[in-house]
């Protein structure tokens, strides 16, 4: 595809303003954001600019009860065939959730590449994912719902300041085939689906913790345990979800459901175990989320997260009127360690750093859901059961 001659300049405009980026209003130049400056170019891009996943299975019908959900995050598309993905393809489940870092689209090998107006590396990464045989096998086996995290958003740890987020959103939604659904009708990638009849309704809420999120507060002691990258900030101006998504979530929490699976690409319940990205870096927003669940009287909430390159189980017994649990499933093929010494006040047992995925096994008769961390061979290595009614 032939690029506009000015595209190289537009990349620079993402980080600064210039007269070429300012519309004349009377005798005054009115500044445009980089997003606004790039929007006409993005709207004109042809369909073949965007990579597409292999055609997937339709989601279960809204009246169909589901009893097993698989979960995974952190898949580096540049690495070889994944034992975890091959194991997942042999599992039985009603739904598979890919919950972030589904590609590493801001990296080419060890080098970061994220200051590209065309997001060339991100698009190449999605094309590589689409061509992987292990991904094709999973795609053909399960209906899927997806969320994004920083590496498939387009920049490490980025939030709303990322200048190319509108194009990133288009790439995400078109790749996964959700651009013609409700999620494609508004900024951000959050959406919800509900499955099952009354008494067996599972609501799956996919949050967007990137598009609207404020920049986090950098640590004052880089690498120190518990303060590795970020420190909590109680600045009321910092936001996680943005006004529209907060309002949407409040409404969705009032929809009828017996079990609510809330997917956040970053961890929700931990408060003191680490200094990496998580809701606890914005503690007012973490409190706001839990308070909103309480105020809407939403029952049966279970959190699902990824991002951490280690799997964890958590439970908070006091935040709501019932114990609320979380499973962190990470990673498919980007493991950094074999053992974990991390400990959080909400944590259940030890973390599991080797390659893994997660499963939610729903027992409708008992009113329980089992949160299971699975090894690359499918063995259950961590497990906790929580009651949702």
C-alpha positions in Angstrom: 0.0 0.0 0.0 1.3 3.4 -0.9 1.6 5.7 2.1 0.9 9.4 2.1 4.1 11.4 1.6 3.6 13.2 4.9 3.3 10.0 7.0 6.8 10.3 8.4 5.9 13.8 9.6 2.7 12.5 11.2 4.8 10.2 13.3 6.6 13.2 14.7 3.4 15.1 15.2 2.3 12.3 17.7 4.7 13.8 20.2 4.6 17.5 19.4 2.6 20.3 17.6 3.6 22.2 14.5 2.0 24.7 12.2 1.2 21.9 9.8 -0.9 20.3 12.5 -2.9 23.4 13.4 -6.1 24.6 11.7 -6.3 28.3 11.3 -9.2 29.9 13.2 -9.2 33.6 12.4 -5.7 34.7 13.1 -5.0 32.0 15.7 -3.7 28.5 15.2 -5.9 26.1 17.3 -3.9 23.0 18.4 -5.1 19.5 17.3 -4.2 16.3 19.1 -2.1 13.8 17.3 -5.1 11.5 17.2 -7.2 14.1 15.5 -4.5 14.9 13.0 -4.1 11.3 12.1 -7.8 10.4 12.0 -8.5 11.5 8.3 -5.6 9.3 7.2 -6.8 6.3 9.2 -10.3 6.6 7.8 -8.9 6.4 4.3 -6.9 3.1 4.9 -8.0 0.2 2.7 -9.5 -3.0 4.1 -6.4 -5.0 3.3 -4.4 -2.8 5.6 -5.9 -4.7 8.5 -4.9 -8.3 9.5 -7.7 -10.7 10.1 -7.9 -13.8 12.4 -9.1 -17.1 10.9 -12.9 -17.2 11.1 -14.0 -18.3 14.5 -17.0 -20.1 16.0 -20.1 -18.3 16.9 -20.6 -17.6 20.6 -23.1 -19.8 22.5 -26.7 -18.8 22.1 -27.9 -16.4 24.7 -30.1 -19.1 26.2 -27.4 -21.7 26.4 -26.0 -22.4 29.9 -22.2 -22.7 30.0 -20.3 -24.7 32.5 -16.6 -24.4 31.6 -14.5 -21.4 30.5 -10.8 -21.4 29.5 -8.6 -18.3 30.0 -5.1 -17.4 28.8 -2.9 -14.4 28.3 0.6 -13.4 27.1 1.3 -15.1 23.8 4.5 -14.1 22.0 3.7 -14.8 18.4 7.4 -14.7 17.4 8.2 -17.8 19.5 7.7 -21.4 18.3 4.7 -23.7 18.6 3.2 -23.5 22.1 2.5 -26.6 24.2 0.0 -24.5 26.2 -2.0 -23.7 23.0 -1.8 -27.3 21.9 -3.1 -28.4 25.3 -5.9 -25.9 25.2 -7.0 -27.2 21.8 -7.5 -30.6 23.3 -9.6 -29.3 26.2 -13.4 -29.3 26.4 -15.0 -25.9 27.1 -17.9 -23.7 26.1 -15.9 -20.5 25.8 -12.2 -19.4 25.6 -11.1 -15.9 26.8 -7.9 -14.4 25.4 -7.5 -11.6 27.9 -4.5 -9.5 26.8 -1.0 -9.5 25.4 -2.5 -11.8 22.8 0.5 -10.6 20.6 3.6 -8.7 21.4 2.9 -6.0 18.8 5.2 -3.4 20.3 8.3 -5.6 20.0 10.4 -7.0 17.2 12.6 -9.6 19.0 14.0 -7.8 22.0 13.7 -4.4 20.5 10.7 -2.2 21.2 8.9 -0.7 18.2 5.9 1.4 19.1 6.4 4.9 17.7 4.9 4.1 14.3 1.9 6.0 13.0 0.9 2.9 10.9 1.6 0.5 13.7 3.5 -1.7 11.3 4.9 -4.0 14.0 1.5 -4.5 15.6 -0.1 -5.4 12.3 2.7 -7.8 11.5 2.3 -9.5 14.9 -1.3 -10.1 14.3 -0.6 -11.5 10.9 2.0 -13.8 12.5 -0.6 -14.9 15.1 -3.2 -15.7 12.4 -0.7 -17.9 10.6 0.3 -20.0 13.7 -1.0 -23.6 13.6 -1.5 -23.8 17.3 -3.6 -20.6 17.3 -5.7 -21.9 14.3 -6.4 -25.1 16.3 -7.7 -23.2 19.3 -9.6 -20.7 17.1 -11.3 -23.6 15.3 -12.2 -25.4 18.6 -13.8 -22.7 20.8 -16.0 -19.6 20.6 -13.8 -16.7 21.8 -14.1 -13.4 23.6 -11.1 -11.1 23.8 -9.6 -8.2 25.7 -6.4 -6.3 25.1 -3.5 -5.3 27.3 -0.4 -3.1 26.6 1.5 -5.3 24.2 -1.5 -5.8 21.8 -2.6 -2.2 22.5 0.7 -1.0 21.0 3.1 0.2 23.7 4.4 -1.2 26.9 2.4 -0.1 30.0 0.6 2.6 27.9 -2.7 4.2 28.7 -4.8 7.0 27.1 -1.6 9.0 26.2 -0.8 6.5 23.5 -1.1 8.7 20.3 -2.1 5.9 18.0 -4.8 4.2 20.1 -7.6 4.9 17.6 -5.8 2.9 14.9 -4.9 0.3 17.5 -8.5 -0.1 18.4 -9.5 -0.6 14.7 -6.7 -3.2 14.3 -7.9 -5.1 17.4 -11.6 -5.1 16.5 -11.1 -6.0 12.9 -8.7 -8.8 13.6 -11.0 -10.4 16.1 -14.1 -9.8 13.9 -15.9 -7.6 16.5 -15.9 -4.3 14.6 -19.4 -4.8 13.3 -20.8 -5.6 16.7 -21.7 -3.2 19.5 -18.1 -3.0 20.6 -17.2 -1.3 17.4 -19.8 1.5 17.9 -17.9 3.5 20.6 -14.4 4.3 21.6 -12.6 1.6 23.6 -12.9 -2.2 23.4 -15.1 -3.1 26.3 -18.2 -5.3 25.8 -20.4 -7.8 27.5 -22.2 -11.1 26.6 -24.6 -13.1 28.7 -25.3 -16.8 28.3 -27.9 -19.2 29.9 -31.5 -19.2 31.1 -32.7 -17.6 34.4 -30.9 -19.4 37.2 -28.0 -20.3 35.1 -27.0 -17.0 33.6 -23.3 -16.2 33.1 -22.4 -12.6 32.3 -18.9 -12.1 30.9 -17.8 -8.5 31.1 -14.6 -7.6 29.1 -13.2 -4.3 30.5 -10.8 -2.0 28.6 -8.0 -1.0 31.0 -5.9 0.8 28.3 -7.8 3.3 26.1 -9.0 5.6 28.9 -6.5 4.9 31.7 -4.4 7.7 33.1 -0.6 7.4 33.2 0.6 5.7 36.4 2.9 7.1 39.0 6.5 5.9 38.5 8.3 4.3 41.4 10.9 6.3 43.4 12.9 3.1 43.9 13.1 1.2 40.6 13.3 -2.5 41.0 12.7 -2.6 44.8 10.5 -5.4 45.8 6.9 -4.1 46.1 7.8 -0.9 44.3 9.3 -2.4 41.1 7.9 0.1 38.5 5.0 2.0 40.0 3.7 3.3 43.3 0.1 3.9 44.3 -1.3 7.3 43.8 -4.5 8.8 45.3 -4.6 11.7 42.8 -8.4 11.9 42.1 -7.7 13.1 38.5 -6.2 9.7 37.6 -8.8 7.3 36.1 -8.8 3.6 35.0 -11.9 3.2 32.8 -13.1 6.7 31.7 -16.5 8.2 32.4 -18.4 6.4 29.6 -17.0 3.0 30.5 -17.8 3.5 34.2 -21.4 4.4 33.4 -21.7 1.5 31.0 -20.3 -0.9 33.7 -22.7 0.5 36.3 -25.6 -0.4 34.0 -24.2 -3.8 33.1 -23.9 -4.7 36.8 -27.6 -4.2 37.1 -28.4 -6.6 34.3 -29.8 -10.0 35.5 -27.0 -12.6 36.0 -26.2 -15.4 38.4 -22.5 -15.5 37.8 -20.5 -12.5 36.6 -17.0 -13.0 35.2 -15.3 -9.6 35.1 -12.2 -9.7 32.9 -9.6 -7.1 33.5 -6.3 -7.4 31.7 -4.5 -6.2 34.8 -5.0 -7.6 38.3 -7.9 -6.3 40.4 -7.7 -7.7 44.0 -4.0 -7.5 45.0 -3.0 -4.6 47.2 0.5 -5.0 48.5 2.4 -7.8 46.8 4.1 -6.0 43.9 4.8 -2.7 42.2 3.8 -3.6 38.6 0.7 -2.5 36.8 -2.5 -3.4 38.6 -5.7 -1.7 40.0 -3.9 -1.0 43.3 -1.6 1.5 41.5 -4.8 3.6 41.4 -6.3 2.7 44.8 -9.2 5.2 44.5 -10.3 3.4 41.3 -9.8 0.0 42.8 -12.1 1.1 45.7 -14.5 2.6 43.2 -14.9 -0.6 41.3 -15.6 -2.7 44.5 -17.9 0.0 45.8 -19.8 0.0 42.5 -20.3 -3.7 42.7 -21.6 -3.3 46.2 -23.9 -0.4 45.4 -25.5 -2.2 42.4 -25.9 -5.3 44.6 -24.3 -7.3 41.8 -23.9 -10.9 43.1 -21.7 -13.7 41.9 -18.7 -11.6 40.8 -15.4 -13.4 39.9 -12.5 -11.5 38.5 -10.2 -12.8 35.7 -6.9 -11.2 34.9 -3.6 -11.8 33.1 -0.4 -9.7 32.4 1.9 -10.9 35.2 3.8 -13.8 33.6 2.8 -15.8 36.7 -0.5 -17.4 37.6 -2.1 -16.5 40.9 -5.3 -17.1 42.9 -6.8 -14.4 45.2 -9.7 -13.9 47.6 -11.0 -10.9 49.4 -13.5 -11.7 52.1 -14.3 -8.2 53.3 -14.5 -5.9 50.2 -18.1 -7.1 49.4 -20.9 -8.7 51.3 -19.6 -12.0 50.0 -16.1 -13.3 49.4 -14.8 -12.3 45.9 -12.2 -14.2 44.1 -9.7 -13.7 41.2 -7.7 -15.9 38.9 -4.7 -14.5 37.1 -3.7 -16.8 34.2 -0.3 -15.9 32.7 1.5 -16.7 30.5 1.1 -18.9 27.5 4.7 -18.8 26.4 6.5 -15.9 28.1 7.6 -17.3 31.4 10.4 -15.6 33.3 10.9 -17.9 36.3 10.2 -21.3 37.7 9.2 -20.3 41.3 7.6 -17.3 42.8 8.2 -15.6 46.2 5.6 -13.0 45.7 3.0 -12.7 48.5 -0.1 -10.5 48.8 -2.6 -10.2 51.6 -5.3 -11.5 49.3 -3.2 -14.3 47.7 -4.1 -18.0 48.0 -1.0 -20.1 48.0 2.1 -19.6 45.9 2.2 -18.1 42.4 2.9 -20.4 39.4 5.4 -18.9 36.9 5.8 -21.7 34.3 3.7 -21.6 31.2 0.0 -22.0 32.1 -3.6 -21.3 31.3 -6.7 -21.0 33.5 -10.1 -22.7 33.7 -13.4 -21.8 35.4 -15.5 -24.9 36.1 -19.1 -23.9 37.0 -21.3 -26.2 39.1 -24.8 -24.9 38.8 -26.3 -27.4 41.2 -23.9 -26.4 44.0 -23.7 -22.7 43.1 -19.9 -22.8 42.9 -17.1 -22.0 40.5 -13.7 -23.7 40.6 -10.8 -21.4 39.6 -8.1 -23.7 38.2 -4.5 -22.9 37.1 -3.5 -25.5 34.6 0.1 -26.4 33.6 1.2 -26.6 29.9 0.2 -30.3 29.9 -3.3 -29.6 31.4 -2.6 -30.7 35.0 -4.4 -28.6 37.7 -1.5 -27.1 39.7 -3.5 -24.5 41.7 -7.2 -24.5 42.6 -9.7 -22.6 44.7 -13.5 -22.9 44.8 -15.8 -20.0 45.5 -19.6 -19.8 46.0 -21.6 -17.5 43.7 -25.0 -18.0 45.3 
